[in-house]
Amino acid sequence: MSTFRVTNPVTGETETEFATLTEAELDDALNRSANAYEEWRKTPLKERTQVLRNFADLIEERRDDLATVISREMGKRVVDAKGELQYGIDIPIYYADHAEEFLGDEVRKSTSGGRAIVRKTPVGMLLGVMPWNYPYYQVVRFAAPNLAAGNVILVKHASQCPESALLIEQLFREAGLPEGAYINLFATHEQLERVIADPRLRGVSITGSERAGAAVASLAGKHLKKVVLELGGSDPYLVLETDDLSDVAFQCTKARLSNAGQSCNGGKRFIVADHLYDDFVAEFTRTMAAMQPGDPTSNDAGYGPLVSKQAVDELSAQVQDALDKGAVAQTGGQPLDGPGAYFPPTVLTGVEPGMRAYHEELFGPVAVVHRVADIDAAVDMANDSPYGLGAAVFHNNPDVAVDVANRLEAGMVWINEREGGGASLPFGGTKRSGFGRELGPEGFAEFLNRKLIHFPVQQ
């Protein structure tokens, strides 16, 4: 039986299923991709960027239908899916607008005499291993800059998202991308090993779990392929000083429940100064409990289901472990009855080291709230994590907030607001959240060859 299937998380029923690649089909895909690179790399930049603009136009035209697909695949609210698709418009346009600038030669002074330029050129065939939680956004933020640069793309999408995977490939073809320059692979894990080992492949980008990232990075290292890893996170939100606790609690609620809590950079740990703690817990619990899950096709739902019953079971085990060891559920705590993959908004207090919820990522609508004595204790607790993706700091004094941000072990910090982003801003983390960056000029540069061209003094 194929692992690529749409199992609707609202009903638990499998709706469509797709066959995995045969070995002959995989060989053909690799050959077509390698051949396409020789054509695409020579295509004038203006034509490459026009394909990205066409792709963005197609996303805009078909946004409603595309949103409905991922709602069925992984349970995202349709209104949120349409918001995700805005990234599918903004990112290609951003790179179409800036590719010429990012590919421009850099003139360098040569300390040995003469003059030098650094020229940026594509490297070739790249593999993206993509997650299910943002089926369009994650793919586009990998594919758009690399196609603009002249690389070609192979994508192994998440097994839960086969229909959206095929749609992205179709849209790139309709946008004018040459055959073979973007290929979707319904590949097994064993077949991915073959792809990574292929000498024509030049790099791998994976967004996923820590375990998946470690496995892919190990293979990439074995075959001397560059890898970009965007993995898990247990982002701390430090609530240190505020005159509007209700607004902060609401922002924290939105951060925790966005995408049903299934965001690697969503707020997960809320570290609150002692003098605010009791009031924050009361208000945060109230706002969390008010945001109930529901039908993702309805705008009335606070958030949708988790991606699967298996995800509910894993989250439930983490929560129950904390409760069994003395933590308290201020609201929620138990999975909801019924066929859907639903978990209620949950606020845990009294979580201590030794509980799974203290150090593990909670991928669902579960928040952990900690009390701390002062700023130093807040920073220490925030950094007491294997992850280092994002963070947020709430403090009335921006200078103090920035000082705290400087001390946090994170790739991204938001001041007096919940996490955000955009095409021009680098996305990525440190520690076990991975390495490398996507988006912005930093993401564009990850898979480029920076070729030194040196001239003697007289030239």
C-alpha positions in Angstrom: 0.0 0.0 0.0 1.2 3.5 -0.8 2.3 5.9 1.9 1.1 8.9 -0.1 -2.5 9.3 0.7 -5.0 12.0 1.7 -6.6 11.0 5.0 -9.0 13.8 6.0 -8.2 14.6 9.7 -11.8 15.8 10.2 -13.3 12.4 9.3 -10.3 10.0 9.6 -11.2 8.6 6.2 -8.7 8.1 3.4 -10.0 9.9 0.3 -7.2 9.5 -2.3 -4.1 7.4 -2.7 -1.1 7.6 -5.0 1.5 5.0 -6.0 5.1 5.4 -5.1 7.7 5.7 -7.8 9.2 2.6 -9.5 12.9 2.4 -9.7 12.7 3.1 -13.4 10.6 6.1 -12.8 13.1 7.4 -10.3 15.9 6.9 -12.8 13.9 8.8 -15.4 13.2 11.7 -13.0 16.9 12.1 -12.1 17.9 12.0 -15.8 15.2 14.6 -16.7 16.3 16.9 -13.9 20.0 16.7 -14.8 19.1 17.4 -18.5 16.8 20.3 -17.5 19.7 21.9 -15.5 21.8 22.3 -18.6 18.9 24.2 -20.3 17.7 26.2 -17.3 21.1 27.5 -16.1 21.5 29.1 -19.6 18.1 30.6 -19.7 18.3 34.4 -19.4 17.6 35.7 -15.9 14.7 37.8 -17.2 13.0 34.7 -18.5 13.6 32.7 -15.3 12.1 35.5 -13.2 9.1 35.8 -15.5 8.3 32.1 -14.7 8.2 33.1 -11.0 5.9 36.0 -11.7 3.6 33.7 -13.8 3.6 31.2 -11.0 2.5 33.9 -8.5 -0.3 34.9 -10.8 -1.5 31.3 -11.0 -1.6 31.0 -7.2 -3.6 34.2 -7.0 -6.1 33.0 -9.7 -6.6 29.6 -8.0 -6.2 30.5 -4.3 -9.7 29.2 -3.3 -9.3 25.8 -4.9 -5.7 25.4 -3.6 -6.8 26.3 -0.1 -9.5 23.7 -0.1 -7.0 21.0 -1.0 -4.7 21.4 2.0 -7.7 21.8 4.3 -8.6 18.3 3.3 -5.0 17.0 3.5 -3.9 18.3 6.9 -6.8 20.1 8.5 -5.8 23.8 8.1 -8.7 26.2 8.3 -9.5 27.4 4.8 -9.2 31.0 5.8 -5.7 30.3 7.1 -4.8 28.3 4.0 -5.7 31.3 1.9 -3.3 33.3 4.1 -0.6 30.7 3.6 -1.0 31.0 -0.2 -0.2 34.7 0.0 3.3 33.6 0.7 3.1 31.6 -2.5 2.5 34.9 -4.2 4.9 37.2 -2.3 8.0 35.0 -2.3 8.2 34.4 -6.0 7.7 38.1 -6.7 10.3 39.1 -4.1 12.9 36.9 -5.8 11.9 37.9 -9.2 12.4 41.5 -8.2 15.7 41.0 -6.5 17.4 38.1 -8.3 19.5 40.4 -10.5 20.8 42.2 -7.4 21.5 39.0 -5.5 23.4 37.5 -8.4 25.4 40.6 -9.1 29.2 40.4 -9.0 31.0 41.6 -5.8 34.2 43.5 -6.3 36.9 42.7 -3.8 40.2 44.2 -2.9 43.0 41.8 -3.2 45.6 42.0 -0.5 48.0 40.1 -2.7 47.7 42.7 -5.4 45.5 42.8 -8.5 41.8 42.9 -8.4 39.0 40.3 -7.9 35.4 39.7 -8.3 33.1 37.1 -6.7 30.6 35.7 -9.2 27.5 33.8 -8.1 26.5 30.8 -10.2 24.0 28.0 -9.7 25.2 24.6 -8.5 22.8 22.2 -10.2 20.2 19.7 -9.0 18.7 20.2 -5.5 16.5 18.0 -3.3 13.8 19.5 -1.0 12.3 17.3 1.7 9.1 19.1 2.7 6.7 18.9 5.7 2.9 18.7 5.9 2.2 21.7 8.1 2.6 24.4 5.5 2.3 22.5 2.2 2.6 25.4 -0.2 4.7 28.0 1.8 7.5 25.6 2.7 7.9 24.4 -0.9 7.8 27.8 -2.5 10.3 29.3 -0.1 12.8 26.6 -1.1 12.0 26.4 -4.8 11.6 30.1 -5.8 15.0 31.5 -4.9 16.8 28.4 -6.3 14.9 28.4 -9.6 15.6 32.2 -9.9 19.3 31.4 -9.4 19.3 28.7 -12.2 19.2 25.6 -10.1 16.7 22.8 -10.7 14.4 21.2 -8.1 13.4 17.7 -6.9 10.8 17.7 -4.2 9.8 14.8 -1.9 6.7 16.2 -0.2 5.1 14.9 3.0 3.1 11.7 2.5 0.0 13.5 3.8 0.1 16.1 1.0 0.2 14.3 -2.4 -2.5 16.4 -4.1 -1.0 19.8 -3.2 2.4 18.3 -4.2 1.1 17.5 -7.7 -0.6 20.9 -8.0 2.6 22.8 -7.3 4.4 20.9 -10.0 1.5 21.5 -12.4 1.5 25.3 -11.7 5.2 25.6 -12.3 4.8 23.8 -15.7 1.9 26.1 -16.6 4.0 29.1 -15.5 6.5 28.2 -18.2 9.1 26.2 -16.3 10.8 23.7 -18.7 10.0 20.0 -18.3 12.2 18.5 -15.7 13.3 21.7 -13.9 10.8 21.0 -11.1 9.9 17.3 -10.4 7.7 16.0 -7.6 8.8 12.6 -6.3 6.5 10.1 -4.6 9.6 8.5 -3.2 10.2 6.1 -0.4 12.9 6.7 2.2 15.1 4.1 0.5 14.7 5.9 -2.8 15.6 9.2 -1.2 19.0 7.6 -0.2 19.5 6.9 -3.9 18.7 10.5 -4.8 21.1 11.9 -2.2 23.8 9.6 -3.3 23.5 10.5 -7.0 26.6 12.4 -8.0 24.6 14.9 -9.9 22.7 16.1 -6.8 24.4 19.2 -5.3 22.4 19.9 -2.1 19.5 19.1 0.2 17.1 21.2 2.1 14.8 19.6 4.7 12.1 21.1 6.8 10.8 18.6 9.4 11.4 16.9 12.7 14.7 16.7 14.5 14.9 13.0 13.8 14.2 13.4 10.1 16.8 16.2 9.8 19.5 14.1 11.5 18.8 11.2 9.1 19.0 13.4 6.0 22.0 15.3 7.2 23.8 12.1 7.9 23.2 10.9 4.4 24.1 14.3 2.9 27.3 14.3 4.9 28.2 10.8 3.8 28.0 11.9 0.2 29.5 15.4 0.7 26.3 17.3 -0.2 25.5 20.6 1.4 22.4 20.6 3.6 20.1 23.2 5.0 18.1 22.1 8.0 14.9 23.8 9.4 13.8 21.6 12.2 11.8 21.7 15.4 11.4 24.5 17.9 10.1 25.1 21.4 9.9 28.8 21.2 9.9 30.8 24.5 7.8 33.9 24.9 9.2 36.0 27.7 6.5 38.1 29.4 8.5 40.5 31.6 6.7 43.9 31.8 3.5 45.2 30.2 0.8 47.7 30.8 -1.7 45.7 28.7 -1.7 42.1 29.9 -4.9 41.3 28.1 -3.3 42.1 24.7 -0.2 40.2 25.5 -2.2 37.1 26.6 -4.2 37.4 23.4 -1.1 37.6 21.2 0.3 34.5 23.1 -2.9 32.7 22.4 -2.8 33.4 18.7 0.8 32.3 18.6 0.1 29.0 20.4 -3.0 28.1 18.4 -1.9 29.2 14.9 -2.1 26.3 12.6 -3.6 24.3 15.5 -0.3 24.6 17.3 1.5 22.8 14.5 4.1 25.5 13.7 7.8 24.9 14.4 8.2 28.6 15.3 5.0 29.1 17.2 5.1 30.2 20.8 5.2 27.1 23.0 6.7 28.1 26.4 5.5 31.2 28.1 8.0 32.4 30.7 6.3 35.0 32.9 7.7 37.4 35.5 6.5 36.7 39.1 4.6 39.9 39.5 2.6 39.2 36.3 2.3 35.4 36.6 -1.1 35.0 38.3 -2.9 37.5 36.2 -1.3 36.2 33.0 -2.3 32.6 33.8 -5.9 33.6 34.4 -6.2 35.7 31.3 -4.2 33.3 29.1 -6.3 30.4 30.2 -9.5 32.3 29.5 -8.4 33.3 26.0 -7.1 29.8 25.2 -10.3 28.1 26.4 -12.4 30.4 24.3 -10.6 29.3 21.0 -12.3 26.0 20.4 -11.4 23.7 17.5 -14.0 23.1 14.8 -14.7 22.4 11.1 -11.8 23.9 9.1 -14.1 24.9 6.3 -15.9 27.2 8.8 -14.7 30.7 9.7 -16.2 30.2 13.2 -13.7 27.6 14.2 -10.9 28.9 16.4 -8.6 26.4 14.8 -8.8 23.1 13.0 -7.9 19.5 13.8 -4.4 18.1 14.1 -3.0 16.4 11.1 -3.8 12.9 12.2 -5.0 10.7 15.1 -1.4 9.6 15.5 -0.4 13.2 16.2 -3.2 13.5 18.8 -2.0 10.3 20.5 1.6 11.6 20.7 0.6 15.0 22.1 -1.8 13.3 24.6 1.1 11.1 25.8 3.3 14.1 26.4 0.5 16.0 28.3 -0.4 12.9 30.4 3.2 12.4 31.4 3.3 15.9 32.8 0.0 15.5 34.6 1.1 12.2 36.1 4.2 13.8 37.5 2.4 16.8 39.1 1.7 19.4 36.4 -1.7 21.0 36.4 -4.0 21.5 33.4 -5.6 24.9 33.8 -7.8 24.1 30.9 -8.0 21.1 28.5 -5.6 18.2 28.9 -7.5 15.3 27.3 -8.2 14.6 23.6 -11.7 15.2 22.4 -14.0 12.3 21.5 -15.1 11.6 18.0 -13.6 10.5 14.7 -11.6 13.8 14.1 -8.1 14.5 15.1 -9.0 17.1 17.7 -7.3 18.3 20.8 -8.6 21.0 23.1 -6.7 24.2 24.0 -4.5 23.2 26.9 -2.6 25.3 29.4 -0.1 23.5 31.6 1.5 24.9 34.8 3.9 23.3 37.2 5.9 21.7 34.4 9.4 20.7 35.7 12.6 19.1 34.4 12.0 15.3 34.1 8.6 15.8 32.4 8.5 15.3 28.7 6.7 18.6 28.3 9.7 20.5 29.7 12.2 19.8 26.9 10.2 18.2 24.1 8.5 20.1 21.4 4.7 20.1 21.8 3.2 20.1 18.3 -0.3 21.0 19.0 -2.5 23.4 21.0 -0.8 22.9 24.3 1.0 25.7 26.1 3.4 25.5 29.1 3.5 28.5 31.5 6.5 29.0 33.8 7.0 31.5 36.7 10.4 33.2 37.0 11.8 35.7 39.5 13.5 38.1 37.2 15.0 38.7 33.8 18.1 36.6 34.4 16.0 33.6 35.4 13.8 34.1 32.4 16.7 34.1 30.0 18.2 31.0 31.7 15.0 29.1 31.4 14.5 30.2 27.8 17.9 29.0 26.9 17.4 25.7 28.8 16.2 24.0 25.6 17.8 21.8 22.9 16.1 24.1 20.4 16.9 27.6 19.3 14.5 28.6 16.5 12.5 31.7 17.5 11.5 33.7 20.6 9.5 36.7 21.7 10.1 39.3 24.4 7.4 41.5 25.9 8.7 44.5 27.9 7.7 48.1 28.0 11.2 49.3 27.6 12.5 48.5 24.0 16.1 48.8 25.1 15.6 46.2 27.8 13.8 44.0 25.4 16.6 44.2 22.8 19.2 43.4 25.6 17.2 40.3 26.5 16.9 39.4 22.8 20.7 39.6 22.5 21.1 37.0 25.3 18.6 34.5 23.8 19.9 31.4 21.9 17.6 31.7 19.0 17.7 32.4 15.3 14.8 34.9 15.4 13.4 37.2 18.1 10.3 39.3 18.0 9.9 42.3 20.3 6.4 43.0 21.8 4.7 41.0 19.1 4.1 37.4 18.2 6.2 35.7 15.5 5.8 36.9 12.0 8.0 37.0 8.9 8.1 37.8 5.2 9.9 37.0 2.0 12.7 39.5 2.7 13.5 38.2 6.3 15.8 35.3 6.9 14.2 32.3 8.6 16.2 29.7 10.6 17.5 28.7 13.9 20.4 27.4 15.9 21.2 24.5 18.2 19.0 21.5 17.4 16.6 23.6 15.4 19.0 23.3 12.5 21.3 25.5 10.4 21.3 27.5 7.3 18.6 30.1 6.3 15.7 30.4 4.0 14.1 33.6 2.6 15.8 36.9 2.2 19.1 37.4 0.5 20.5 34.8 3.0 18.2 32.1 1.7 19.0 33.0 -1.9 22.7 32.5 -1.2 22.6 29.0 0.3 22.9 27.1 -2.9 25.1 29.3 -5.0 28.7 28.8 -6.1 30.7 31.9 -5.1 33.3 31.8 -7.8 36.5 33.9 -7.3 37.8 35.5 -10.5 41.2 37.2 -10.0 43.1 39.5 -12.3 46.7 40.6 -12.0 47.6 44.2 -11.3 48.0 45.3 -14.9 44.5 44.1 -16.0 
